[in-house]
């Protein structure tokens, strides 16, 4: 977990020992970077041009800067994800870029760009114009499939404001709209994560009459094309997250899901196996001013994985 500030430092939480440790994040030079991780490696992408990418092992501090990805440089939305092969240690990075068609709010250019560490090259594997939907900043790779959320630009029912798109990175199937899976119910926002090669989503549950107001937070996993609800956050925990749309971050690894409010350094942990909620040990970081924001990501500490 780290603060949105110019200092590339943060705190790492060990869920087994339940301890926090100071850690440097050598690739972050400015706040608000896009971050994705897999099997010991973390990918950082800058928020300004969205064309500067670094791959880093936060434990060994080894790092590598990737070539600039193809496609439009200043996209309106970008979704970053990475997947590391545990046998060969090769990795794949994907960026889903979304940019509004000039003068048309309902049409958006969407493109998928794939980097392969073996060839050290980017490939634009798909470009498509979406009507009534736009891309966002949530994506993840699970078991060779790229998943990303898209968002309604109007014309649909209020309860179906979000949908999930699946894209097979091996067969590179197309077109995208054939692989739509609607999210379960009126979600205000969704966070995607890979837990043991299963797709899991943490979502803010909207009120029926005011879908932009959160009344709870739920957890689902994808079984084929069906969402299966795992749990809903008990009200005594939910009260610390606020009611407005898009107020929390969430990520996970192994069997643990971490949820935190952007406005506070408190970290709520959900154990998928035991179906238990609990607060982590208090994070040592403290607020320096009232509107300071906090963010974080999960990574698996590995010494043998190099970028």
Secondary structure as the mmCIF struct_conf table of DSSP 4:
data_model
#
loop_
_struct_conf.conf_type_id
_struct_conf.id
_struct_conf.beg_label_comp_id
_struct_conf.beg_label_asym_id
_struct_conf.beg_label_seq_id
_struct_conf.end_label_comp_id
_struct_conf.end_label_asym_id
_struct_conf.end_label_seq_id
STRN STRN1 UNK A 2 UNK A 3
BEND BEND1 UNK A 4 UNK A 6
STRN STRN2 UNK A 9 UNK A 14
TURN_TY1_P TURN_TY1_P1 UNK A 15 UNK A 18
STRN STRN3 UNK A 19 UNK A 24
TURN_TY1_P TURN_TY1_P2 UNK A 26 UNK A 27
BEND BEND2 UNK A 30 UNK A 31
STRN STRN4 UNK A 34 UNK A 38
TURN_TY1_P TURN_TY1_P3 UNK A 39 UNK A 40
STRN STRN5 UNK A 41 UNK A 45
BEND BEND3 UNK A 47 UNK A 50
STRN STRN6 UNK A 53 UNK A 56
TURN_TY1_P TURN_TY1_P4 UNK A 58 UNK A 60
STRN STRN7 UNK A 63 UNK A 65
HELX_LH_PP_P HELX_LH_PP_P1 UNK A 66 UNK A 69
BEND BEND4 UNK A 70 UNK A 71
BEND BEND5 UNK A 73 UNK A 74
BEND BEND6 UNK A 76 UNK A 76
STRN STRN8 UNK A 77 UNK A 84
TURN_TY1_P TURN_TY1_P5 UNK A 86 UNK A 88
STRN STRN9 UNK A 91 UNK A 100
HELX_LH_PP_P HELX_LH_PP_P2 UNK A 101 UNK A 101
TURN_TY1_P TURN_TY1_P6 UNK A 102 UNK A 103
TURN_TY1_P TURN_TY1_P7 UNK A 105 UNK A 106
STRN STRN10 UNK A 107 UNK A 116
TURN_TY1_P TURN_TY1_P8 UNK A 117 UNK A 120
STRN STRN11 UNK A 121 UNK A 131
BEND BEND7 UNK A 132 UNK A 132
STRN STRN12 UNK A 133 UNK A 142
TURN_TY1_P TURN_TY1_P9 UNK A 143 UNK A 144
STRN STRN13 UNK A 145 UNK A 152
BEND BEND8 UNK A 154 UNK A 156
TURN_TY1_P TURN_TY1_P10 UNK A 158 UNK A 159
STRN STRN14 UNK A 162 UNK A 168
TURN_TY1_P TURN_TY1_P11 UNK A 169 UNK A 171
HELX_RH_3T_P HELX_RH_3T_P1 UNK A 176 UNK A 179
STRN STRN15 UNK A 180 UNK A 182
BEND BEND9 UNK A 184 UNK A 186
STRN STRN16 UNK A 187 UNK A 195
TURN_TY1_P TURN_TY1_P12 UNK A 196 UNK A 197
STRN STRN17 UNK A 198 UNK A 206
HELX_LH_PP_P HELX_LH_PP_P3 UNK A 207 UNK A 207
BEND BEND10 UNK A 208 UNK A 209
TURN_TY1_P TURN_TY1_P13 UNK A 211 UNK A 212
STRN STRN18 UNK A 213 UNK A 213
STRN STRN19 UNK A 214 UNK A 223
TURN_TY1_P TURN_TY1_P14 UNK A 224 UNK A 225
STRN STRN20 UNK A 226 UNK A 232
HELX_RH_AL_P HELX_RH_AL_P1 UNK A 235 UNK A 238
TURN_TY1_P TURN_TY1_P15 UNK A 239 UNK A 240
BEND BEND11 UNK A 241 UNK A 241
BEND BEND12 UNK A 243 UNK A 243
STRN STRN21 UNK A 244 UNK A 244
TURN_TY1_P TURN_TY1_P16 UNK A 245 UNK A 246
STRN STRN22 UNK A 248 UNK A 253
TURN_TY1_P TURN_TY1_P17 UNK A 254 UNK A 255
STRN STRN23 UNK A 256 UNK A 261
TURN_TY1_P TURN_TY1_P18 UNK A 262 UNK A 263
STRN STRN24 UNK A 268 UNK A 271
TURN_TY1_P TURN_TY1_P19 UNK A 272 UNK A 275
STRN STRN25 UNK A 276 UNK A 279
HELX_LH_PP_P HELX_LH_PP_P4 UNK A 280 UNK A 280
BEND BEND13 UNK A 281 UNK A 281
HELX_LH_PP_P HELX_LH_PP_P5 UNK A 282 UNK A 283
BEND BEND14 UNK A 284 UNK A 284
BEND BEND15 UNK A 288 UNK A 289
TURN_TY1_P TURN_TY1_P20 UNK A 290 UNK A 291
STRN STRN26 UNK A 294 UNK A 295
BEND BEND16 UNK A 303 UNK A 304
#
